[in-house]
Amino acid sequence: MKKCLSLCSWFALGLWLGAPSSGAAAEVRPNVVLVLIDDLGYGDLGCYGNTRHRTPHLDRLAAEGIRFTDFHSNGAVCSPTRAALLTGQYPQRSGIEAAIGFTLTEGVPLEKTTIAELLAPAGYRCGIFGKWHVGHVTRFGPNAQGFHESHCSNNNPDYHSHVSRDGNVDWWKNQHLADEPGYLTDLVTRYSVRFIRENRAQPFFLYVPQLGVHFPYQGPGDPPHRTTGRAWNGDDRYGPLPKSQYSRAYREMLEAVDASVGEIAATLDELGLRENTLILVCSDNGTYSWVGSNGPLRGQKGDLHEGGHRVPAFANWRGRIAPGRVTSATALTMDLLPTLLAISGAPRPSGLRLDGVDLSGVLLRDELLAPRPLFWRDADQRAVRRGPWKLVTRTAQTELFNLTDDVGEKNDLAAGHSELVRELKGELAAWELAVGSPVKSR
């Protein structure tokens, strides 16, 4: 199936390149830098009201571009959101709606078409540096999913020793283990900058799924902790520090991520690439409320209340996206793939199913999105959003909120809106029928 899609993409690209030199076809294809920050809460950045964390580079990118106030991850934990980002589909269609553990048998199915497999035939050099977490790199890794180059981890290793929770070293170059000294955020920066320099003369797609600020909570100056040969699945998975030091380490980790993004942006400036590079920044889910900030939102990572999935997101494209803009458009991670197809001019194969929608009109022209219901599912939790209304269910509990009036989800209105509850439950049931039950990769 992927081979067929690739051939169709090449044929469509030939037609695109042979079109008259007007509009998008006359322009040089833009570069794309997509930064996914791990476990970043809605209230963790200065541009979202935080006064404790110093994030000048991220704040500047947001101020000089467009910032979302109603952007959501497709999952309340890591892997589902990453699957949605790569495929442009609800993660349930990939059989992924929980964090993938230390296994060789789970991952985004290889027959799925990823954003890299769509951009590469359009002339893009595709690289990923950071955290993969949608299947072990030896079977479901970036090089099997369209990326030309990768330095990444499968999961969440120690930032200094690079040992993952299963007791194995987890730092890979392409499909091969390639450990090396260094704080992981610094390594991500080094390889991202090198990738930009080496590919400055051609369009590139740089995917930077930062490992920070996910635990273990270790700032650049904190000691290494994990060693090989044993599992780290108790409280020791959070790192070597006492709990009283978690917030301090988290802050330093975020500052390291901020510096990383700043260096990537500075490299684009140095090489004269900023005017032809779209920079997108978002988070894969909310943070834990005991270490970071979800702002005014209820819930945290793992919850289907807003704190679990409403996340920071902004886009910066000098000369194309007007600075200082804020949008209340409701968007999800799965919208990024169709957006990048539209902005890059890369063709969409006729047989490709996408659940996400193109956000380029929001980014570039202040257009409104057509109304649509949005859905989440995680174990026994379900949520559906229609306009301001959000229904959240868990086992026997059903809650209804009006997010326009109550973004903190404090006032359950289900008892007074029984007909609306019935309608939303019906939409949720229809969606579950459409996406099916999770199917494990084989």
N, C-alpha and C positions, 0 to 999 in steps of 0.2 A: 504493500500500500504506500509506504514512504517513497519507494522508487517511482511509482506512478505519479505521486504528488510532486516529486522533484522534477520529473520530465515535464509535467504540466506547467510548473513554475518557470522552467527555462523557456518554454514556448511562449508563455505570457510575457516574460521579461523581454524576449526578442521583439514582440509586438510593441511593448512599452518603449523600448529604446529606438524603435523605428518610427515612432510617432513624430508628428511635426514638432519643431522646437519651440513650444509655447507652454506657458503654465509650469506645472511641477516638472514636466519632462525636460524642460530646458535648464533646470537647476541641478547643481551638484548634489548628489545624495548626502543628506546630513549624517554626521556621526551621532551615535547615541551612547550616553553613559547612564546606566541604570544602577542606582545604589539602593540596596535593600538592607536596612539596619535591623539587626536581630533584637526583638523584645523591646523596641523603643516605644514608650508610652505616649499617649496623646498630649500629656502635659510635661514632657521631658525637655523640650527645647525652649530657648528664649523666645523664639517667634511664636510660640504657643503659650506664652505667659510664665515660663519658669524663670525664677530669679536666683536659683541655687547653682544651676549648671551653666558653665561657660561654653557656649557653642557659636562663636562668632562667624565661622565659615559657613555653617549650615544656615544660620540666621540671615547672612548676607545673600546667599543664593535664593532663599525664600523671598526676601525683600525686593530683590531685583527680578523676580519672576512672578508666578502665580501660586498662591497657597490655598489648599483645600481645607475646608472646615468639616466636611462630611464625606471623607474618604475612608474606605473600609478594607481590611484584609478579608480574603475569602475564608480564612480559618482563624480560630482563636489560639492556634498553636502553629508551629513552624511549617511542617511538610505540606499540609493542604494549600497554604498560601503560595508556596513555591511552585507546586504543581499547577495551580491556576495561572500564575505568572507565565510559566513556560508554555502552557497550552492554550490560554485564552478561554478555558472552559471551567465550569464548576469542578472542583477537585474530585467530587464523587464520580465523575465520568472516568477518572483514572484509578478509581478504587482507593483513593487516599483521603482520609478525613481524620487521621490522627498522626502524631509524630512517629516517623519511621524509626524503629530501634536498630539494634546491631545485628542485622540480618542480610543475607545475600539474596533473599527471595522477594523482597518488596521494593517497588520503585515505580516511577512513571513508566507505563508500558512502552516498549520500544516502537510499537506501531503508532503511537501518538506523534503528531507533528508539532515540533516546538518552534518557538520564535527564532532560534538560531537556524533551524532547518528551512525557515522561510526567508530569512535575510541573507544567508550565505549564497544562494543562487542568484541573488540580486547584486552580488559583488561585494558583500560585506565580509570583513574579517571578524570572526566572533571569538571572544575570549571571556573566560570567567575566572575570577580570583576571589576566594573566600570560602563560604560554607555552601555546599551543594544540598545535601539532606533530602534528596528525592530518589534515593536508591544508591546502593554501593557503587563506587566509581569503577570497580572492575567488571560490573555487569550492566548497570544502568547509568553510567557516568556521563559527564559532559561530552566526551569524544564520541559516544554512541548516540548522542542527542543533538548533534549538529555543530558543536563548538570545535574550533580548530585548536585551541590552546587552553589549558587550565592548570592552575595550582590551587588546590582546594582540600577541604576536609569533608568527610562524610557527615560528621555530627558536631559535637561541641567539645573539642579537646582542651586540655590545659593550655593556656596562652603561652607558657614558657617551655614546658617539656613536650607539648604536643601529643600527650597521651589522652586517649578518649576514655569514656566511662567504662568501656569493656576491657580496659587494661592494655590496649594496643596503640602504637603510634598511628596517628591519623593526619598525615599531611602528604599529599599526593601531587605529582606532576603527571598530568594526563592520567594514564591508567596504572601508573607505577608509584610505589611508595618512594618518597624522596624527602626524607626528613632533613632539616637544616636548622642551625641556630637562629633564634630571633623571636621577638614578641609577635604574635600572629597578626595583629593589626598593622604592624610595620611591614611584615612580609606582603600582606595584601596590597599595601601602598606601593611597595617597591615593584611588584610585578604589574600592577595596574599602570604605573607611570612608564615602565619599560614597554608595555604593550602599546601605549599611545605613541611613544617615540618611534617604535619600529613600524607602526602602521599609519603614520601621519599622511602618507601620500595616497591612501585609499580609504573608502568609507569603512568605518569599524563600528561594531557593537560591543561595548565593554560592559559586562554584567559584574557588579561588585557587591555580592551578598556578604556584607561585613559580619564577622563573628561576634563582635561587640554589639549589644551589651549583655548578651546571654551569659549565664554562669558557665564556668566557675568565675567568681568575682575576684579578678586579679588585675590591678593596675599595672602599668609598665614597670613600676619599681617594687612590686610585691614578689615574693619568692615563688619558684615552681613548687608544685604540690604532688601531682599524680606521677606514679611510676608504673612501669609495665608489670604484667604478671598477676594482677588482681583487679577485681571490679570495684568501681567507685559509684555505688548506687544508693548509699545512705546519705546522711547529711553532709558527708565528706565530698559529695559531688559538687557542692557549692564552692569549694576551694579551701585554702589553708587558713583563712582568716576567721576570727570570732564574728558572730553575727553583728556585733556592734560596729564592725568595720565594713559591712557589706555596702552601705550607702556611699561611703567614701570611695571605695574601690569602683563602684558603679559609676560614680561621677568622673573618676579619672579615666575609666574605660571609654565613657562617652566623649570626653575631651580628646582622647586618642583617635576615636573615630572621626570627630570633627576635624582634627588636624589632618587626618588621612584624606578626607574629602577636599579639604583646602588645598592640599598638595596636588591632588588630581586636577582641580580647577586651575591652579597656578600653572601646571604643565600645559594645559590647553591654551591658556593665555600666552605663555612663552612661545608656543609654536604657532600662534596666530589662528587657532582653531575654534575659539569660542563662538564666533559668529556663525559657524557651521556645525555646532554641536548642541544637541538637546540633552540637558541633564535632568534626570528624574530621580527623586528621592522619596522613599516611603518606608514603612515598617511592615514586618510580617505578622504582627499581632500586638496586643497590648503588653504592658509590663506587669510584673508582680507589684502590687500596691505597697508591699512592705520594703521595697528597695528603690523603686522609681515612682513616677507620677503619671496617672491617667487623667489628671486635671479634674474636671467636675463630674467625670463619668462614673457610673456604678460598675462594679465588677473589675476583673483583672484577666490576665492571660489565662486561657482555658475556659472562660465564661462566655456565654452568648449574650450577656448584657453588653452595653456599648464599650465598657472598659476593656473588653476582650478583643474587640475588632475595629473600633473606630480609631484610626491612627493618623499620625502626621504624614502629610504628602505635599510635595510642591514640585514645580517644574521651572526650569530656567533655560532660556534660549535667547542670548543677547541679539537684539535687533529684530527678533521675531515675536517673542512674548513680551508684552508691555510690562514694565516693572510696577511693583506696588499693588498688584491685583490680589483680591481674595474672592474665592468662589464658594458658594454653598451647594454646588452641583454634587449629587450623590453618586459616588463612583466606587468601583471595586478593583482589586488587583487584577482580575481577569480582563479588565478593560485595557490594560497596557498593551497587550499583543495587538489587537485590532488598531489601536492608536498608532503604534509603531509601523504597522503595515501602511497605514494611510500617510504618515509623515515621510516615510522612506520611499514610497512609491513602489515597494515590493509587491508583486502580484499575490492575490489570494486564490489558491486553487479552488476550483468550483465545487469539489466534494468536501471541503473542509468545514466542519461544524464549529462555530464559535458561539459561546454564551455571552462574552464580553461585547461591549460597544465601543465605537471610535470616539475618543475624547478630544480629537484634534480641534474640533469646532469650539470646544470650551477653552482650550489652551490658547488658541490663536485668534478667535473671533468673538468671544463672549456669547456663543450660541447656547441655547438651552438644550438639555437632553430630553428625549421623549420619555414620558412616564413608563416605568416598568417595575414589577415586583422583584424583590431580591431575597435570596434564601441562604440559610446557613444550617448545617447539621454537624453535630459532634457528639458521638455516643448517644446518650439519652436526651440530649438537648436539641431543640429545634428553634429556629427563628425565621420570621418572614417580615419584610418591610414593604409597605405600600404608601408612598408619599410620606406624611408625617407619622403614620401609624406603624407600630411595631408590635408583633405578637411573639412572645417567648414562652416556650413550653418545656417542661422537664418532668418526666414521669407523670404524676397526676396533677401537677401545677400548671396553670395557664395564667399569663399576665399580659396586659395590653397597655401600651404607653403611647402618648402623643409627644413625639420628640421635639416638635416645635415649641411646645409649652414646657416640656419636662425632659431635657436632654439627660438629666441625671437619673431618670427612670425611678422616681420616688413614689409616684402616684399610679397605682394599678387601677385602670378604668374598665377592666373586663366585665365586671358585674353590671355596669350601666350600658354596655354596648354589645349585647349578646348576638345580634345579627351580624355585626362586623366581625366578631370573633369567629362566628360560623363561616363567614366568607373567607377569612384569612386561613382558617384551618383547611378549607377546601382547596385553596390555592397551594398551600403547603403540601397537601396530599397529592395533588396533581403533579407538582414538581418532583416529589419523591418517586412517583411512578415513572416519570420521564428519565430521571438520572439513574434510577435503579439502586440496588443495594451495593455496598462496596464489594469489589472483586479484587482479590489479591493477585498480584503479578506472579507468574509462574517461571 
